[in-house]
Amino acid sequence: MTPFEARDPATLRPRLPSPLRPVADERFTRRGVSLLLKRDDLIHPELAGNKWRKLAPNLRAAADAGRDTLLTFGGAYSNHLRATAAAGRLLGFATVGVVRGHELAGRPLNPSLARCAADGMRLRFLDRETYRRKSDPAVVAAVLAQAGLAPGAVHVVPEGGSNALAARGCADLGRELRGAAGTVAVACGTGGTLAGLAAGLGPDQRALGFPVLKGGFLEREIRDLQRAAFGGPAGEWRLDDRFHFGGFARTSPVLDAFAEDFEDRHGLPVERLYVAKMLYGLTALAEEGAFPAGSSVAAVVTGPPEPSGPEPLLA
């Protein structure tokens, strides 16, 4: 086995397809609706859920091109940075994480960034104005130069891991769910998972996304991702942006109470910043009568709770 063959993520033996499990929840059953949980959080202990689905095709592309370094972007508590660092450690890639916020450079690392560093990731900090231009080739070139990296040796992955490769990888999620439910719900950060999910579903299914950020920009991002990955619109999907609870990394006592109750009902640890918001929104829609009697709804559990994650900000 060559070094680059050893970097194939399939060597990590992911649990695919991920389990699909029905749950009895009277908020759905009393309206004649079946709820299923797509347990993508069980794919791999360190590269769970949509992080696996988005990173795996990028890792293969890097290995196929003979590139031994991954460079990517994220905030101080980015799940994507942690997943990329773990992938580097597991598969032998060098990793560089470009972190939003130059003011963080002189401070002790928070638990999330400390985990990245422990996994071998080199951290570079950008001021917020420059970080907003992170997709500018000149900014990427400057980061590579400052890190002493040759462009030909580096595979660049965008913030959140969402690019055309990632969207194609997430299409497998839709294919695994064909025929399982009329509606498939997922939390949305950068939009790559929803873009691919919708493309992989069958013609009588639709994807429903719950943005966890404010701003109303995600629809355009998803359309751009689908155009890059599939040449144009793919599948039926829509967004419901009422359940972000103030934006990314924000929660509320109401959301926490809902998540704790869901955990008690179903024995499922609920990640707060993505999964809880999706489940809350899906339950609210069920109680509004949004799903017809006799239908099925699948909720994608995109990842487990992060024990080293940020302290939630109250909305």
C-alpha positions in Angstrom: 0.0 0.0 0.0 1.4 3.4 -1.0 1.3 6.4 1.4 -1.5 7.9 -0.6 -3.5 4.7 -0.7 -3.2 4.6 3.1 -4.8 8.0 3.1 -8.1 6.7 1.7 -10.8 7.4 4.3 -12.3 4.0 3.6 -9.4 2.6 5.7 -11.1 4.1 8.7 -14.0 1.7 8.3 -17.0 4.1 8.5 -20.4 2.7 9.5 -22.2 3.2 6.2 -25.0 3.3 5.5 -25.7 4.9 8.9 -28.6 3.5 10.9 -32.2 4.7 10.3 -34.3 4.2 13.4 -38.0 4.9 14.1 -38.9 6.6 17.3 -42.3 6.9 19.0 -42.9 10.6 19.8 -46.6 11.5 20.5 -46.1 15.0 19.2 -45.8 13.3 15.8 -47.8 10.1 16.3 -51.0 11.9 17.4 -51.0 13.5 14.0 -50.5 10.3 12.2 -46.9 11.1 11.3 -43.9 8.7 11.7 -40.6 10.1 12.9 -37.3 8.4 12.0 -33.8 9.4 13.1 -31.0 9.0 10.5 -28.0 8.4 12.9 -25.2 9.9 10.9 -23.6 10.6 14.3 -22.6 6.9 14.4 -20.6 6.9 11.2 -17.2 7.3 12.9 -16.3 8.2 16.5 -14.0 11.1 15.4 -15.4 12.0 11.9 -19.1 11.8 12.6 -22.1 12.8 10.5 -21.9 15.4 7.8 -18.2 16.0 8.7 -17.5 12.5 7.3 -19.7 13.0 4.3 -18.1 16.3 3.4 -14.5 15.6 4.3 -14.2 12.1 2.8 -14.4 13.2 -0.9 -12.0 16.1 -0.2 -9.5 13.7 1.5 -9.7 11.3 -1.5 -9.1 14.2 -3.9 -6.1 15.4 -1.9 -4.6 11.9 -1.8 -5.3 11.3 -5.6 -3.5 14.6 -6.4 -0.5 13.7 -4.2 -1.1 16.5 -1.8 -0.1 15.9 1.7 -1.4 19.0 3.5 -5.0 20.1 4.2 -5.7 23.8 4.8 -9.1 25.0 5.9 -10.9 27.7 7.8 -13.1 28.1 10.8 -14.0 30.0 14.0 -12.6 29.4 17.4 -15.1 26.6 18.2 -15.4 25.1 14.7 -16.5 21.5 14.5 -15.0 21.4 11.0 -11.6 22.4 12.2 -11.6 19.7 14.8 -12.8 17.1 12.3 -10.1 18.1 9.8 -7.4 17.9 12.4 -8.6 14.5 13.4 -8.6 13.4 9.8 -5.1 14.5 9.4 -3.9 12.6 12.5 -5.8 9.4 11.4 -4.7 9.5 7.8 -1.3 11.1 7.8 -2.1 14.5 6.4 -0.5 17.6 7.7 -3.2 20.2 8.6 -3.3 23.9 8.8 -6.3 25.7 10.4 -7.0 29.4 9.6 -8.9 30.8 12.6 -11.2 33.8 12.5 -9.9 36.5 15.0 -6.3 37.7 15.1 -6.9 38.7 18.8 -6.9 35.0 19.7 -3.3 34.5 18.7 -1.9 35.8 22.0 -4.4 34.0 24.2 -4.4 30.5 25.7 -6.1 28.0 23.3 -9.7 27.2 24.2 -10.5 23.4 24.5 -11.6 23.2 20.8 -8.5 24.8 19.4 -6.3 22.9 21.9 -7.8 19.6 20.6 -6.9 20.7 17.0 -3.3 21.5 18.1 -3.1 18.2 19.9 -4.0 16.4 16.7 -1.2 18.2 14.9 -3.0 21.1 13.3 -0.9 24.3 12.8 -3.1 27.2 13.7 -2.9 30.6 11.8 -5.0 33.5 13.0 -6.5 36.1 10.7 -8.1 39.4 11.6 -11.8 39.4 11.0 -11.7 41.8 8.0 -9.2 39.6 6.2 -11.0 36.5 7.2 -14.2 37.7 5.5 -12.2 37.6 2.2 -11.0 34.0 2.9 -12.1 32.8 -0.6 -10.0 35.5 -2.3 -7.1 33.7 -4.0 -4.8 36.5 -2.9 -5.7 35.9 0.8 -5.2 32.1 0.4 -1.8 32.7 -1.3 -0.7 35.0 1.5 -1.7 32.4 4.1 0.3 29.7 2.2 3.3 31.9 1.9 3.3 32.8 5.6 3.0 29.2 6.5 5.9 28.3 4.2 3.7 26.0 2.1 4.0 25.3 -1.6 0.5 25.6 -3.3 1.0 22.4 -5.2 1.3 20.4 -2.0 -1.9 21.8 -0.4 -5.6 20.9 -0.7 -7.7 23.8 0.4 -11.1 23.0 1.9 -13.5 26.0 2.5 -15.1 26.9 5.8 -17.5 24.2 7.0 -16.1 21.9 4.4 -18.8 22.9 1.9 -17.7 22.7 -1.7 -18.7 20.8 -4.8 -16.9 17.7 -3.7 -18.7 17.9 -0.3 -22.1 18.3 -1.9 -21.5 15.2 -4.1 -20.5 13.3 -1.0 -23.7 14.3 0.8 -25.7 13.1 -2.1 -25.0 9.6 -0.7 -27.0 10.6 2.3 -30.0 11.3 0.1 -29.6 8.0 -1.7 -29.5 6.1 1.6 -32.9 7.7 2.4 -34.6 7.1 -0.9 -38.1 5.8 -0.2 -37.8 6.1 3.6 -39.7 9.4 4.2 -41.4 12.1 2.3 -39.6 14.8 4.1 -35.9 14.7 5.3 -34.8 17.4 7.7 -31.3 18.6 8.4 -29.6 21.5 10.2 -27.7 23.9 8.0 -24.6 25.9 8.6 -22.8 26.4 5.3 -25.4 24.5 3.2 -23.3 21.7 1.7 -25.2 18.9 3.4 -28.6 20.1 2.3 -27.3 20.8 -1.3 -26.2 17.2 -1.6 -29.0 15.6 0.4 -31.7 17.1 -1.9 -29.8 15.9 -5.0 -29.7 12.3 -3.7 -33.3 12.0 -2.7 -36.0 10.4 -4.9 -38.5 12.4 -7.0 -41.3 12.1 -4.4 -39.2 13.4 -1.5 -38.1 16.8 -0.3 -35.3 18.1 1.9 -36.1 20.6 4.6 -33.2 22.7 6.0 -33.1 24.6 9.3 -30.4 27.3 9.2 -28.5 27.8 12.5 -27.2 31.2 11.4 -29.1 34.4 10.9 -28.8 36.5 7.7 -31.0 34.9 5.0 -27.9 34.2 2.8 -28.1 30.5 2.7 -30.5 29.9 -0.2 -28.0 31.6 -2.6 -25.1 29.6 -1.2 -27.0 26.3 -1.7 -28.0 27.2 -5.2 -24.3 28.0 -6.0 -23.2 24.7 -4.5 -25.6 22.7 -6.5 -24.6 24.5 -9.7 -20.9 23.7 -9.0 -21.6 20.1 -8.0 -24.4 19.1 -10.3 -24.6 21.7 -13.0 -27.8 23.3 -11.7 -30.7 22.8 -9.4 -31.1 19.3 -8.0 -33.9 17.9 -6.0 -36.7 19.6 -4.1 -35.7 21.5 -1.0 -36.7 24.5 1.2 -35.4 26.4 4.2 -37.2 27.4 7.4 -35.2 30.0 9.2 -37.4 30.6 12.2 -35.4 28.3 14.6 -31.8 29.7 14.7 -32.4 30.9 18.3 -30.3 34.1 17.7 -27.6 32.6 15.5 -24.7 30.3 15.5 -23.4 29.2 18.9 -26.5 30.6 20.5 -29.1 28.8 22.5 -31.8 29.6 25.0 -33.5 28.0 28.1 -36.4 27.0 25.8 -34.1 25.1 23.5 -32.2 23.5 26.3 -35.4 22.3 27.9 -36.6 20.9 24.6 -33.3 19.1 24.1 -33.3 17.6 27.6 -36.8 16.4 27.2 -36.0 14.8 23.8 -33.0 13.1 25.4 -35.2 11.8 28.2 -37.9 10.5 25.8 -35.6 8.8 23.4 -32.2 8.2 25.1 -30.4 10.2 22.4 -27.8 12.8 23.5 -28.7 15.9 21.5 -26.1 18.3 20.2 -27.3 21.8 20.9 -26.1 24.1 18.2 -27.3 22.2 15.2 -29.3 19.1 16.0 -31.4 20.5 18.8 -32.5 23.4 16.6 -33.5 21.1 13.7 -35.5 18.8 16.0 -37.2 21.8 17.7 -38.2 23.2 14.3 -39.4 19.8 13.0 -41.5 19.3 16.2 -43.0 22.8 15.9 -43.9 22.1 12.3 -45.5 18.8 13.2 -47.6 20.6 15.8 -48.6 23.2 13.2 -49.9 20.4 11.1 -47.3 20.8 8.4 -47.0 17.1 7.6 -50.1 15.1 6.4 -51.4 12.1 8.3 -49.9 8.9 7.1 -46.6 10.5 6.1 -43.1 9.9 7.4 -40.4 12.4 8.4 -36.7 11.6 8.8 -34.4 13.8 10.9 -30.7 13.6 10.2 -28.6 13.6 13.3 -25.5 15.2 11.9 -23.3 14.8 14.9 -23.0 14.0 18.6 -22.6 16.6 21.4 -19.1 18.0 21.7 -17.9 17.7 25.3 -15.2 20.4 24.6 -17.5 22.8 22.8 -18.3 26.4 23.6 -20.4 27.6 26.5 -23.7 28.4 24.8 -24.6 32.0 24.4 -28.1 32.8 25.6 -30.4 34.2 22.8 
